[in-house]
Amino acid sequence: MATDKARDAPSEVGTKFHIDVWLTLVLVNWVCDFGRPIAALFVPLKYTPLYYPSIGDVFHFIYNIIVPLCHFKLIERSYLRIPRTLLHLLVTIFAVGASLHLVGDSFNHRLIHLGYQNHLHLTENPLIKNISTCLSQHNPDGGHIVDVFKLVYFYDEYLGHWMWYLPHFTILILVFSSSFVPSSSSQNTLPFAAAILVPIDVLYQWYLITEGQLIEVFLTVQLLMIVIIMYRKFHGQSMDPNGSYWATVNVMTFIYILVWSYFFRHHAILRERYPGLLYVPEPWSVYTLYQAGQL
């Protein structure tokens, strides 16, 4: 009964900033997503041999558990009525996609310990070429090992990413669409706690979009948010603190991505690695170029 009452009273629910959920998301994103490849690279292999999950994989396990719980919490606290079946389906797809990415990313970061170079295409990596050549000498079909690596890459960078991020941003858009209250009862400024979280969250969102190569998804989200804001304003509604927080994070993230792409706009290797109009290099590719002294 309390939930139904809250959902029917957006002016009461919307004025509260969900600091516990947003803070949990920020911490989990930074530690368990951004931090996992760093931990996987710098924790000595004697503690996590190549045939065991790395510390980064453990971080990914934790991420895959906590983030769906945050999704549920954000939806539960919104007044937007979402069919339970749809919500469960979105969270299930998210969990499957994140798990696919866990396996593929674990494989990729273990290869880095063996000399795999992230800034090169799969078929151009010296490590993959050497493995293919070696196997071909003993088996005529040995060169097809590259196709197996391509399959892992597909699960990691394509299927895993899309199944992971599409439900994630869909849920956040649904939450954003419910983060509006009558203009007379809305707050014009971000709460202090939200203002503190914004720059921290922006840095992570920049990393997420650039490393995940999600610029098309991100731009689509921006357009949907603009449409939602215009529609709500037409009906005399303004963003509550949760809506203001997410809108501010997205605007600043967009600016960060523009600056990032502009900074490396003339880099020949990165231009070849990331062709097309929407040129957004991955941070880890930039890092491996830095290690190789090619920046």
N, C-alpha and C positions, 0 to 999 in steps of 0.2 A: 504493500500500500504506500509505504514511504517513497519507494522508487517511482511509482506512478504519479504521486503528488509532485515530486521534484521535477519530473519530466514535463509536467503541465505548467510549471512555473519557471520559465527560463530567466526571468528577472532576478530570481533568488539564487538559482544555481550558477548562472553565468557570471555573477560578480565575484566569485571565488576563484582565485588562481590555484590550480592543482599543483602546488609546489612539490608535494611528495612524489607524484607520478613523473613530472617533468624532470625533477632532479635525479630520480632513479634512471630515467632514460639517458640523461646526459652522462651520468657516471658509467652506466653499462656500455654506452656507445664508445666512450673514450677508453675505458679499461679493456673491455672484452672484444671490441671491434678494431679500433685504431691500435690498441696496445698489443694485440695478439701476434701480428707478424714481427713486431719489434722483439717481443719476448721470445718468439720462436727462433729468431736469428741470434740473439745474444745470450740465451741460456746455453751453457756448454752441452755439447752432444752426449757427454758421458752421463748426464742426468736424464736425457730424453733421446736414446738412440734412434736411428732412422727407422727401425722396425717397430717403434712404439709411438703413440700420439705425442705430439710436442706440447709444451706448455701453452702455445697459441691455440692448439686444438681444444684444450681444456677451457680456455677463455671463450671459445666459440660455443662449446656445450652450454656454458652458463648464459651466454647471450641468447641462445635459442630457447631457453626456458623463461628468462625474465622478461624479454621484450613482448612476447605474446600476452603475458599477464598484464603488462602495462597497456597494451591495446584494449584488453577487456575492461580495465579500470577506467580508461578515458571514455569508452563508449557507455559504461554503466553510469558515469557521472554527467553525461550529456542528456539533454531532454529530447534528442532526436530518436524517434522510434525506428530501430533497424531490426528487420526480421532475424531472429536468432540463427536460423539456418544460414543466411547470408554471412553473418558475423563469424560463425563457426567455420564456414567454408573458406573465408578470407584468411582466418588465422591458421587453418590447416594447410592451405597452399603456401602461406608464409613459412611455416615450420618445415615443410618438405623442401621448399626452395633453399632455405638457409642451411638445411642439412646436406643437400646436394653440394652447395657451395663449400661447406665445411670439408667434405672429402676432397673435392677438386683443389681447393686452396691449400689444404694440408699437403697434397701431392706436389703442388707447385713450389711451396716454400721449402719442402725437403729437397727438391731438385736444386734450389739456389745454393744449398750447402755443397752441391756437387759441381757447381760452375754454371748453372743455368742463368742466362742474362735476360732480365725482364724487359729491357728496352728493345729487344730484337723479336721479330716474328718467330713463331714456333719452328718453322722449317728452316730458318736462318740461324738458329742457335747452334754454336759449335758442339755443345754437349749432345744434342739430338742427332746432329749429322754424324758424330763419331759413333754413337750407339747404332745408328742405321747402317753405317758402313761396316762396322764390326760384325753385325748379325748377317749382313748380306754375303760376307765371305764364307760363312758356314751354312747358310740356308738361302736358296734363291728368293724365298718370300720374306726374308728377314728385313728387307727395306720397308715392309708394310708396318713395322713397329711405329713409324711416324703416324699412321692412321689411328693407332691406339692412343697416342698422345693427343691427337686432334680430338678424339672422343672425350677424353678427360677435360681438355680445354673447353669443349662445347658445354659439358655439364657445369663447369665452373663459371665461365665468363658469359654464357648465353642463357641456357635453360635455368641454371641456378640463380643467376642474377635477376632474371625477369620474374621467376616464381617467388623470389624473395622480396623484391622491391615494389612490384606492382600492387600486391595486397597491402604492403606497408603504407604506401602513399595513398592508396584508396581509403584505408582506415583513417589516416590523418586528414584527408579531405572531408570525410564524413564528420569527423570530430570538429573540424574548422567550420563546416556549414551549420553546426549547432551552437557555435560560440558567438551568438549574437543575441542582444537584448534590446528592448525599446530604447530609443535614443535618450529619453528622459532619465533612464536609470543606469546608463552606461558610464564607465569611468574613462576619462580622456587620457590618462597617463598609465604607463606600465607600473605595476607594483615594484617595490625595491628589489624583492627577490627575483622577479622576472628580469629586471634590468641587469642584474648580476649574471644571470644564466645566459643571456642573449649572446655576448661575444664568445663564450665558451662553446655554446651550441653551434654558432655560425662556423667556427673553425672546423668542427666535426662535420657539419653538413657540406662544407666545401670539400673536405676530404672524401666524403661518401660519394658525392656527385662526380668528382674528377676521377677517383680511383675506380669507381664502379662503372664509369662511362655512361652515365645516366642523364646526359644533358637533354635528350629529347623528352624523357619522362619529367625532368625538372621543369622544362619550359611549359610542358602541358599542364603541370600542377600550377604554375604561375598564372596561366590563362584561366584555368578553372577558378582559382581564388579571386581573380579580378571580376569574373562573371558573378560569382557568389556575392562579393562585396557590393557590386552595383545593384544586384537584385535585392539584397537586404536593405540597402539604403533607400531604394525606391519604396520599400514597405516600411520605412521609418525606423529601421533598426541599425545599431552600431555594434562593433566588435566588443566583446567582453575581454577581460585581461588575458584569457587563454587564446582567444582569436588574435588579439594585438600582439601577443608574444610570438605566435607562429608566423604571422604576417611579417613582423620585423625581422625574424630570423631568415625568412626566405628572401626578402629584399636585400639584406646585407650579404647573404650567400651569393646571390646573383652578381653583386658588385665584386666580391672576392674572385669569382670564377672569371669575370671579364679581365680583371687585373692579371690573374695567373696566366691566362691564354695570351694576353698582350705581351707579357714579359718574355715568353718563349716563342713569339710569333715568327722569328727568322731562323730558328734552329733547324738545320737541314735534316738531321737524323730523326728528330721528333716529328717533323713535317711528313717524312716518309712513313713513319710508324703510325701516324694518325692523320690520314688524308681526309679531304672533304671540307665542306664549309664550316661545320661545327667542330672546330679544332680545339680540343681540350686534352692536353697531355696528362697521363697518370703520374701522380707523385712518386710512386715506386719506380717507374721508368726513369724519371728525372734523377732519382737517387742512385740507381745503378749506373747512369751516365756519369754522375758525379764521382762515383767510386772508380770508374774507368778513366777519369780525367778527360772526358769529352764534352763537358759543359762549357 
